[in-house]
Amino acid sequence: MNIPLVRTVGDIRHPKDNLFNRWLHLHATDFFLFTCEANQYRYLSVWPQLEKKSAVIYGGIEPEYFNPDQFKNNVLHKIGFDKNKPVVGIVGRLSKNKDIQTFIKAAKIIIDQMSEVQFLISGDEVSVFKNDLRNFAEELDLNNSILITGRHDPVDELIANIDVGVVASKSSEAISRIAMEFMAMGKPLVVTDVNVLPEIVKNNKNGKIVSPQNPFEMAEAVISLLKDKELYSRISEKNLKESRELYNHTKAARKTLQIYHSILNSVR
């Protein structure tokens, strides 16, 4: 019995071109599903032959859970934020590849130009710790403008109270579910030019794309979104409308099943 092998690749590392890997990829695996074009390109740069048996399927969110109209309460106001002032937030695990330090540096630059902006960092501690981030923020005299907290559940309630979402990563982001969640809640994004991020966020259409580890570009992008009300509104409406169509978990699952069925039919 011929049992086909399909591999889903969410690994941002280049594959090793050794004898075993060459056999595994070119002969033993029937199809590859990549979570972003950047991942697919890494593999095609090693084995161009894989193009004929590979596809990109982006991740998806549950659109029924991401409805900004259902969150009338302001959870950030409860924890000390001024509900009349804009909030810029980064949400996700606190790890080194998320480069939260660059976000804090950008916050300092933004505050110098827009003193009313408030900043939020929310996530589980992984390889970066909240106290270290708080100390770094204190060095930049940001204690009164920035809140560093743990994970908030449900995350959609938190996103509903953030005006601009930021993904500051310098690596990882093979899927970036949080970016899709911000978009589903109608929030403009500022993201780094890393892996899947520039594929799902188009400059001046879904938000702004900046260079990794560049707080000046990040600050400028955030300021432009907060000051340009027309651009902000246009991006917000576009994200609300299109994100559910493009990054829907049901549609992602359906595409995956179609490929599996096609492969199964080809070996019968």
LINJOKA-V34795 format. One line per field, one symbol per residue. ss: DSSP state (H for helix, E for strand, C for the rest). phi: phi as a letter, one per 20 degrees, with the letter a starting at -180 (. if undefined). burial: # if it has 16 or more other ideal C-beta (glycine too) atoms within 10 Angstrom, else .. A space follows every 10 residues. Layout:
# LINJOKA-V34795
ss=???
phi=???
burial=???
This chain:
# LINJOKA-V34795
ss=CCCCCEEEEC CCCCCCCCHH HHHHHHHHCC EEEECCHHHH HHHHHHCHHH HHHEEECCCC ECHHHCCHHH CCCCHHHHCC CCCCCCEEEE ECCECHHHCH HHHHHHHHHH HHHCCCCEEE EECCECCCCH HHHHHHHHHC CCCCCEEEEC CCCCHHHHHC CCCEEEECCC CCCCCCHHHH HHHHCCCEEE EECCCCHHHH CCECCCEEEE CCCCHHHHHH HHHHHHHCHH HHHHHHHHHH HHHHHHCEHH HHHHHHHHHH HHHHHHCC
phi=.edfdddedc eeeffeedff ffffeecede bcddeafffg fgfffecgff gfcbbdcffb degfedcffe deedffffdo eefedfcdcc cqfecffflf ffffffgfff gfdcfefdcc ccrffcdcdg ffffffffge ldgedcddce fdceffffgg ddececcegd bmlfclgfff ffffemdfcd ceeclfgfed degmddqcdc fflcffffff ffffffeeff fgfffgffff fefffecdff fffffffgff ffffffdf
burial=........#. .#..#..... ....#...## ######.### .###..#..# ...#.##### #.#..#.#.. #....#.... #....##### ##.##.#### ########## #..#..#### ###....#.# ..##.##... .#..####.. .#..###### ########## .#####.### ########## ##.#####.# #....##### .#.##.#### ###.##.... ##..##.### ..##.###.. ##..#..... ........
